[in-house]
């Protein structure tokens, strides 16, 4: 199971940083036309995983008698992320016209803050991915895909901020790569600390769901509402649907693989299945 966790946390980080580095190949004036599509895609992926994977799986694991406490955890998670964002005074903004991430607001120390904040965020993402894998391989895969879909536009924005802050391209790429490795650290910590806490895993899934929902509602949706033209709305719907379709397809594919191979050789997830 540890190999699955390390592989997918590492893969997601490398893919997101590689996508961000492609900004170097795209003229700066085209960034506002490209980044919003990634935001729409991430929105569909995040909400699909939160509402159709994480929460249903957590409800199934805790049973009907503890559903109230589970959704109280979701509420506490939403409030916690709101307060954390207030305390840090920093948003994971994906829109290039965002006033928080505008060029006038950034200089070298601000770029350092972005790297630090992104590293912490990736660490938390790694913990959530690890918790999902400890429950079920399928859940871990689709959670990793949702995190990657969210991280790619975020890393693109962060990479642009570092360049605007005066970092040379090579150094900006290196800092982005180092911060992405926080997900691997988080995944390993989850494996070491959560594997023996089976009864607590559904609540970690609830926190993961609240994280995805909060990012979608507080960050991604407002950035999309800044685009008001009809053609932009159609494009948003298409890319949101693509994000939903990716997660549903991945879920189906992984389920088929587990069904074909699990009957003869139970996978690692079976050994840590949560008691009902």
C-alpha positions as a printed Julia matrix, in Angstrom:
276×3 Matrix{Float64}:
   0.0     0.0     0.0
   2.89    2.36    0.73
   4.09    1.95   -2.85
   0.66    3.02   -4.16
   0.66    6.09   -1.91
   4.2     7.19   -2.81
   3.65    6.55   -6.51
   0.46    8.58   -6.8
   1.55   11.47   -4.56
   4.8    11.7    -6.54
   3.05   11.36   -9.89
   0.55   14.11   -9.07
   3.29   16.49   -7.98
   5.46   15.86  -11.03
   2.53   16.25  -13.42
   1.37   19.51  -11.85
   4.85   21.05  -11.87
   5.47   19.86  -15.44
   2.2    21.48  -16.53
   3.14   24.67  -14.69
   6.54   24.81  -16.39
   4.8    24.81  -19.78
   3.98   28.44  -19.06
   7.49   29.14  -20.28
   6.41   27.93  -23.73
   3.23   30.0   -23.85
   3.2    33.76  -24.41
   2.25   35.61  -21.24
  -0.71   37.33  -22.86
  -2.32   33.92  -23.53
  -2.31   32.82  -19.87
  -5.72   34.4   -19.05
  -7.23   32.38  -21.9
  -5.81   29.05  -20.72
  -5.84   29.0   -16.92
  -9.67   29.37  -16.55
 -10.19   26.12  -18.5
  -8.02   24.32  -15.96
 -10.04   25.9   -13.15
 -13.31   24.64  -14.66
 -11.87   21.16  -15.09
 -10.63   21.13  -11.49
 -14.05   22.26  -10.23
 -15.8    19.3   -11.83
 -13.19   16.84  -10.59
 -13.14   18.11   -7.01
 -16.91   18.15   -6.54
 -17.31   14.72   -8.12
 -14.75   13.13   -5.81
 -16.11   14.89   -2.72
 -19.8    14.16   -3.34
 -19.72   10.85   -5.22
 -16.66    9.14   -3.74
 -15.34   10.46   -0.44
 -18.59   11.17    1.39
 -20.52    8.07    0.24
 -17.59    5.86    1.14
 -17.22    7.51    4.55
 -20.97    7.11    5.24
 -20.79    3.44    4.29
 -17.88    2.86    6.66
 -19.34    4.55    9.75
 -22.86    3.18    9.4
 -26.16    5.05    9.85
 -25.79    5.48   13.6
 -22.75    7.77   13.21
 -23.69    9.7    10.09
 -24.54   12.81   12.11
 -21.05   12.95   13.58
 -19.55   12.41   10.15
 -21.35   15.4     8.63
 -20.53   17.45   11.72
 -16.9    16.74   10.79
 -17.58   18.06    7.28
 -19.05   21.24    8.75
 -16.13   21.62   11.16
 -13.74   21.1     8.24
 -15.4    23.83    6.18
 -15.24   26.27    9.08
 -11.67   25.25    9.84
 -10.49   25.9     6.3
 -12.25   29.26    6.33
 -10.49   30.27    9.54
  -7.16   28.96    8.29
  -7.48   31.03    5.15
  -8.28   34.08    7.22
  -5.28   33.53    9.47
  -2.84   33.0     6.61
  -4.33   35.89    4.56
  -3.53   33.92    1.51
  -5.75   32.37   -1.12
  -5.0    29.64   -3.61
  -6.2    31.87   -6.42
  -6.17   30.38   -9.92
  -7.35   33.38  -11.89
  -4.61   35.57  -13.31
  -6.68   38.72  -12.74
  -7.16   37.95   -9.05
  -6.32   41.06   -7.01
  -4.55   38.97   -4.38
  -2.17   37.49   -6.93
  -1.8    40.57   -9.09
   1.7    41.72   -9.99
   1.43   44.84   -7.85
   1.04   42.75   -4.71
   4.09   40.54   -5.2
   7.82   40.85   -4.63
  10.54   38.41   -3.55
   9.3    37.75    0.03
   5.8    37.16   -1.29
   7.15   34.56   -3.7
   8.79   32.79   -0.75
   5.45   32.84    1.08
   3.8    31.22   -1.93
   6.36   28.39   -1.91
   5.95   27.85    1.83
   2.16   27.94    1.7
   2.06   25.62   -1.29
   4.36   23.15    0.47
   2.04   23.02    3.5
  -0.97   22.63    1.21
   0.72   19.75   -0.63
   1.57   18.09    2.69
  -2.11   18.13    3.64
  -3.06   16.82    0.19
  -0.64   13.93    0.69
  -2.25   13.05    4.02
  -5.69   13.03    2.39
  -4.48   10.86   -0.5
  -2.84    8.46    1.94
  -6.02    8.22    4.01
  -8.05    7.49    0.86
  -5.67    4.7    -0.22
  -5.8     3.15    3.24
  -9.57    2.82    2.83
  -9.66    1.59   -0.77
  -7.35    1.63   -3.8
 -10.11    2.92   -6.09
 -10.81    5.79   -3.69
  -7.1     6.58   -3.51
  -6.73    6.73   -7.29
  -9.7     9.0    -7.92
  -8.72   11.22   -4.96
  -5.23   11.53   -6.44
  -6.7    12.5    -9.8
  -8.9    15.14   -8.19
  -5.95   16.57   -6.26
  -3.88   16.67   -9.46
  -6.71   18.4   -11.34
  -6.8    21.03   -8.61
  -3.04   21.34   -8.25
  -2.26   21.83  -11.96
  -3.99   25.23  -12.31
  -2.75   26.19   -8.84
   0.85   25.35   -9.73
   0.47   27.26  -12.99
  -0.62   30.32  -11.01
   2.14   29.89   -8.43
   4.77   29.46  -11.1
   3.63   32.68  -12.77
   3.79   34.46   -9.4
   7.37   33.32   -8.8
   8.39   34.59  -12.23
   6.69   37.92  -11.53
   8.44   38.05   -8.15
  11.83   38.04   -9.84
  12.82   34.38   -9.56
  14.8    33.01  -12.52
  12.81   30.35  -14.4
  15.11   27.49  -13.33
  14.89   28.46   -9.65
  11.12   28.93   -9.85
  10.8    25.45  -11.35
  13.02   23.94   -8.62
  11.05   25.61   -5.8
   7.76   24.44   -7.29
   9.13   20.89   -7.56
  10.38   20.9    -3.96
   7.05   22.16   -2.63
   5.21   19.45   -4.59
   7.24   16.78   -2.77
   5.36   17.77    0.37
   2.54   15.52   -0.89
   4.87   12.49   -0.75
   5.85   13.35    2.82
   2.19   13.73    3.78
   1.29   10.42    2.17
   4.04    8.56    4.04
   3.03   10.2     7.32
  -0.57    9.11    6.7
   0.55    5.55    6.06
   2.63    5.44    9.24
   0.12    7.2    11.48
  -3.31    6.27   10.13
  -3.03    2.6     9.24
  -3.62    1.63   12.87
  -6.53    4.09   13.23
  -9.17    2.32   11.12
 -12.14    3.81   12.95
 -10.83    7.34   12.33
 -10.29    7.0     8.58
 -13.89    7.9     7.56
 -13.5    11.19    9.41
 -10.3    11.95    7.53
 -12.25   11.29    4.33
 -14.88   13.76    5.59
 -12.16   16.37    6.13
 -10.82   15.66    2.64
 -14.31   16.17    1.21
 -14.72   19.44    3.11
 -11.35   20.59    1.74
 -12.4    19.86   -1.84
 -15.81   21.48   -1.38
 -14.29   24.56    0.26
 -11.74   25.08   -2.52
 -14.47   24.62   -5.14
 -16.99   26.98   -3.52
 -14.71   29.63   -2.01
 -12.06   29.8    -4.7
 -12.83   28.18   -8.03
 -16.47   29.15   -8.53
 -15.93   32.87   -7.74
 -13.05   32.99  -10.22
 -15.27   31.47  -12.92
 -18.06   33.95  -12.24
 -15.73   36.76  -13.31
 -16.21   35.49  -16.85
 -19.69   36.57  -17.94
 -19.81   36.18  -21.71
 -22.02   33.46  -23.14
 -19.21   31.63  -24.93
 -17.15   31.65  -21.73
 -20.03   30.12  -19.79
 -20.39   27.36  -22.39
 -16.65   26.66  -22.2
 -16.83   26.48  -18.41
 -19.68   23.96  -18.54
 -17.81   21.82  -21.08
 -14.63   21.7   -18.98
 -16.54   21.13  -15.73
 -18.28   18.19  -17.41
 -14.89   16.93  -18.58
 -13.63   16.97  -14.99
 -16.69   15.01  -13.85
 -16.28   12.53  -16.7
 -12.59   11.96  -15.92
 -13.28   11.0   -12.31
 -16.25    8.78  -13.18
 -14.22    7.05  -15.91
 -11.24    6.55  -13.62
 -13.53    5.2   -10.91
 -15.04    2.69  -13.33
 -11.67    1.59  -14.72
 -10.11    1.05  -11.31
 -13.23   -0.78  -10.13
 -12.97   -3.13  -13.13
  -9.28   -3.77  -12.47
  -9.94   -4.54   -8.81
 -12.85   -6.84   -9.74
 -10.8    -8.76  -12.32
  -7.76   -9.21  -10.12
  -9.24   -9.1    -6.65
 -11.22  -12.34   -6.75
  -8.11  -14.47   -7.01
  -5.69  -12.18   -5.22
  -7.25   -9.77   -2.73
  -5.61   -6.36   -2.99
  -3.87   -4.53   -0.17
  -6.99   -2.5     0.5
  -8.85   -5.64    1.53
  -6.43   -6.19    4.38
  -7.24   -2.85    5.94
 -10.96   -2.68    5.23
 -12.79   -0.76    7.9
 -15.25   -2.59   10.14
 -18.89   -1.51    9.83
